[in-house]
Amino acid sequence: MVNIIVVFPKLEDAKNIRNLLARNGYSVIGVCCTGAQVLQITDNLEDGIVICGYRFNDMMYADLRESLASSFQMLLVASMHILESCDRRDIVSLPLPLRIGDLANTLEMMAAGMYRRRRRQKSQPKERSEAEKKVILDAKKLLMERNHMSEEEAHRYMQKCSMDSGNNMVETAKMIFALMKY
């Protein structure tokens, strides 16, 4: 599910867009008329899409984009005249008058990109801290000394134990220390 926030200077316009999105199967988690309200909502979210107009009661679209985390995407909805003069780097835009099909297709494209980014982030291995690397290295050394293993054998042994037990390598290394203390 994609977190969608709608922000326009007139609350009525924002509610109309929310209703339009709801009729097309999208769930809107926030309807706002100021950039500060958007920032308050996004503080509790990892990513999402902000659908907005050109100007709000407290800031411009560019100020909001700078304040948002990079994991958030912005869909700027404004007249063609305004869009031509905007700096739209890193911003998706749609001209007014807004067509429902264009809005739905654009949101679908943005959501697909967000899902791909999430999947890519999950598939990347997490970097271990220096302390975690040291725990693993020390466990390997202990296995090498006590069981007369090479470093490669100790590493493979720890990987197998880790996979068999469903624990990560750091937890496995800590278990090896606990078992070999005696």
Beta strands, then each sheet from edge to edge (+ up, - down):
strand 1: 4-7
strand 2: 28-32
strand 3: 48-52
strand 4: 72-79
strand 5: 92-96
sheet 1: 2+ 1+ 3+ 4+ 5+
end
